[in-house]
Amino acid sequence: MFGGTKFGSAAPLAASPASIPTTSSNDVVVPSPPDDTVSCLRFSPAALNPATYLIAGSWDSQVRCWEVAANGQCQPKAAQTLGGPVLDACWSDDGTKVFVAGADNQGKVWDLASQQTTQIAQHNAPIKTIHWVKGTNYTCVMTGSWDKTLKFWDLRSANPIMNLQLPDKCYAADVLFPMAVVVTAQRSVVVYNLDPQPSEYTKLSDSPLKFQHRCVSIFKDKSKNIPMGYALGSIEGRCAIQYIQPVLPKDNFTFKCHRDSPANSSTVQDLYPVNDIACHPVHYTLATVGSDKKYAFWDKDARTKLKGSDAFDQQLTCCNFSNMGNIFAFATGYDWTKGHDQYNPAKKPIIYLHAADEDLKPRTKK
């Protein structure tokens, strides 16, 4: 689709050797990875099915795209260099554009047909999150920044159509129409109703997590297939499940994850940040990745762990599911939780693809 048809004449990335290495669990390694830490991974929307594409934004100021075959093998397709580290990226719903948030305070759109990038958003500080919003009567791009604002942009205008003040710096966000959830510094969470236009729905004043929030992912109701809550991760190796309208107070709960007990201690635990959360689009289960160099799959309804990985060589920085839920992508790399002294420039980021469907199925009740 790149190179003269739908995506125009793309400048391909250098391809890796035909023999692609795998891990012990047969995870496929994506060729031509970024040179610096991967900040986000996003699979293409359903509009491009049966074709599957994966984009990655990274701290080397690039956003890259691969085509993913049915057997998991990947072909590098194109890349764009931005004006600063890429902190987030997302697709348009029709799969023709990629939106990119940068540390240069700018949001840009990458048109895949023309292979051109154009600025569409501006903040007074780095843009941490960017999401495409397709409403019932409007479409726009939502950006959250460290300048403590949430802005909505019509691609036809240089000025935002709406500018909302946040409690503090934006750390993470997720959108699943008509819901948006924004996580800020000082452990604040703001939920927005995007229909018929963006407006604050509720604000979480007393977080169930005692330490800094790091990531968030909206989940759906199994029977109604509509957003009904969100999973929240913190730097303390703990996640919270929060329903917007819980039937019972006990429906909201927290659970421990990404923790290790040292071999010489039975009472002390090492706690690691939860770097990213992804909700499975079919089974409504969860994946978390952390600074303990592992991923884990969870059944939030049964409140049980489905599977945990062995430790990888570096921390896991981000993850994402394909729109059909059959592929789980995750990236390893240095996340700077150990400071500058532990940085090893010889260790480069790696992106893996894991066959996810069976591992993410909820537990069958006995």
N, C-alpha and C positions, 0 to 999 in steps of 0.2 A: 504493500500500500504506500510505502515511502518510495520516492524515486520516479515520479512522473505520473502517478494516478491521483488518488485522493489526497495524499500528503505532499504532492509536488516533488520538487527536485531536492532531496535532502543530502546533506553532506554526512556520509556514514562515519561512524566511529571505526577505529582500527579493530578488526576482529581478532579474537583469541584463537589459539590452535584448536583444531577440530576436536581433539580429545579433551573434554571438559571434566575436571576432577569432581569427585563427589565425596561427601562425608560418610561416616560409618552408617548413617541412617538413610543413605542414598539421596541426600539433599543435593540438588544440582547447583553448581556454582555459576553465577552469572558472569559472562566474559566482559572484559574492558570496564572494570569498576572505577569509581571515582578515586582521586588521589588523596582525598581528605575525608573526614568523618561524614557519613551519610545522615542527613537530618530528616529526610522523609522518603517514603516509598508509596506510590499510588498506582493501582491497576486501572486500565481503561474501563469506561462505562459500558453498560449492556448494549448501547447503540452500535458498538463496533463488533459485537459477537457475530460469527464465531471466532474472529480474530482477537487475540489478547496482546496488549502492550503494557509495559511497565515503565514508569518514569521514576527517577531518583534525583533528589536535590541534595547538594552537598556543600561543605565548607570550602571547597576549592572554587567556588563561584560558578559552578556549572549545574545545569539540569540535563540529564541524559535520558534516552529512550531506547528500549529494546523490544523486539517482537518475540513473544513466547509461544513456542509450538506446543502441540497437545502433549508431547512427551516431556515437556519442561525445558527442552533445549532452547537457547536464546540467541538471537541475532542482533548485534548492535545496529541501530538505525540512524540516530542523529543526536546532536548535542548542541547546546547553546551556552555561551559564556555571558554571565551577567556582571553587573558593576560591583558586586560584593558577595559574601557568602549567602547561599540559598538556605533560608530557614524553613520554608514550607512550599508546597506546590499542590495543584489539583487540576482535574480535567473539567472541561465543559460537558454538559450532559450529552451532547451529540458527538463528542470525541474528536472535534476538529481543532480544539484549542487547549493549551495548557497555561494555567495561571501560576505565577511565581512570586513569592514574597522574599525580599532581600534585606540584608543587613545594611544596604545603602539607602534605606528608608523608602524604597520604591517597590511598587507592585507592577508587574509586567505581564503581557499576554504573548505567548508564543504561538503564532499561527502556523499550523503544521503544513498547510498547503503552500504558503509562500516562503516558509522558513524564515520569517521575520519576527522580531520582537518589538513591541511597542509599550511604552509606559502608560498605565491606566490608573495608578494610585500613587499617592504621596502622603507620607506621615513625617512627623518631626523627630522620629526615632526609628530604629529597626522594626520592620513588620514581621511579627512572629508567626501569624497564621493567615491563611488565605483560603476562601471557600467560594465555590460557585453556588448561587441560590437560584433555583428555578421555581418561582411561585406560580400561583394560579393566574395572576394577571400582571406579572412582571418577572424580569430576570436581572440579576446584578451580581457583583462580586463583593464579598464581605471580607474586610481586612481588620485584624486586631494587632495593636502595636504596643511597644514599650512606652509610647507617649501617653498611655492610659486612655486611648480612644478606640472605639469600634466604628468603622466607616463602611458605608455601602455605596458602590460605584456603578453607575450606568456607563457602559462602554462607549456611549456616544457623547459623553460629557467629561470635561477635565475636572469638574468639581463633584464632590460626593453628593449624592441625593439625600443622605442622612448621616449625621455625625453624633454618636452617643458616647457619653462619658462613662468610663469604667472606674470601678473602685480603686484600681491600681494597675500596674503593668500587666499586659496580657501575656500569659505563659502558655496557654493551650486553648483549643476550641474545637468544636465539632458541629456539623450541620447535617440534619436529616429532616427535610421539610415535613411539617412546618415548625420544627424545633431547632433552636441553636443553643449551645451551651458554651459559655466562655469562662475560663479559669484564670484568675489573676493572682498576683502576689498577695501576701497576707491572708492566704487561704480563703479567698472569696470565690464564690461560684454564682454566676448570673445566668438564668434561663430566659430565652427570648422566644416569643411567639412571632413567627414570620408571616402569618396570614391574618388579615389581608396585606398588612405591611409590618415591618419590624417594630416590636414593642416589648418592653420588659415584662416578663410573666411572673417571675419570682426570683428572689435573691436568697441564697443560703447564708444566713448570718452566723450559724454555729456549725462549722464543719465537723463531720465525724472523724476526720483525720487530723492528727495533732501536729503534723509537720507539713512543710511546703508541698503544695500540689504540683504535679509534673505533667500529667497527661489526662485526657478524658475521651470517652467514646460513647455515643448514644446507642441504646439498644431498643429493639422493637418488642411489641406485644406479640406472642406466638400466634394467637388466634385471630387478632384483628389486623396484624401486619402494619401497625402504626407505631411511631416512637412513643415510648412511655417512661423512659428513665435513662440513666447514664451510669457508666462505670468510671470511677475516679482513682487515679494512682498517685502515690506520694513518694518522697525521697526516703521514707522510713521502711520500705518493704511492706507496704500495706495498701490494699484497695478497698474502696467503698462502693457498694451498690445502692443507688439512690433512685427511688421511684418518684415521679412528679406528683402522683396522687396515690399514695400507698393505701391499700385496703386496710392493712393493719400496721401499727408502728414497727412491728418486728420484720416487716417486709424489707426495710432498709437495714443493711448490715455491713460490717467490714470483715475482711479476712487477711491473714498474713500470707505473704508471698516473697519470693526472692530474698530468702534468708538462709544462712548457713550456721551450723554449730561447729566451732573449732574442735578438732579431734581431742584436744587436751582439756575440754571443758564440757560439763553437762548442763550448766546453767547460763552460760553466756552465748549470745547469738550475734553474728555479724549481719547487719542490716544493709541492704542495697537499694538504691533508687529503682522504682519502676519507670522505665524510660518511655514505654509506649503501651497502649492497649488497643486491640482491634476486636470488634464484634463480628462473629460469623454471619454472613448474609442469609444463610439457609437454616442453620441449626440454632442460631441465636445463643451460641456458647461464646466464650471469650478466649483471647490469647493475650498474654502479657510477656514483655521482654524486659530484661533488667541488667543492672551493672554487675550482677553475679555471673554474667557470661552465659545465661541460660534463658530458654523460653519455657512457658508453661501454658497448658490449655485447661480451661475451667468450665464446669457446668454450674452457672450461678443459681439455677432453679433447684438443683439437687444439692447445691452448696458443697461440691466436691471437686477435686482435682482429677482431670481426665488423663493428663500425661505431662511429664516434665522431661526436658532434654538433658543430655550430659553437658558439661561446661565446654564452651568454645574457647578459642585462643584469646579473644578480646571481648569486651563488653558488647551487648546487643543494644543498638541505639534506636531502632525503629522497626515497624512491621506493618503489614497490610494483607488483606485477603482479596483474591480475585472476585469479580462480581458474581460468579457462579459458586464461589466458595471451595473450589477444588484445589487451589494453590495458595499457600501461605508463604509470603516473602518476608525475609528479615535481613538486617544488615548487622555486621560486626565491625567494630572500630573503637578507637579511644574516645570516651565520653568526658574526659577531664575530671572525673570525680576524685581521682587520686592526685590531682595537681600536675604542674609542669614537670616535676622531677621524674614522674613515672611515664612520661611520653616517650615512645620509641618510634622515631621516624621510619625505621626499617619495617615496621608492621603496618601494612596497608589495609584499608577497609575491604570487606568481602560481602557480597550480596548472595544469599542462598534462596533457593526455591524448595519448598517442602510440600509433598502430596498431602493435602490436609483433610479431605472429606471424611475418611473413616475415623481419624483421630479426634475430630471435633463433634462427632455424633453424641448426643446426650446419653447418659447411662440408662439402660433399660431397667425399669423397676421389677424387682423379683417378687 
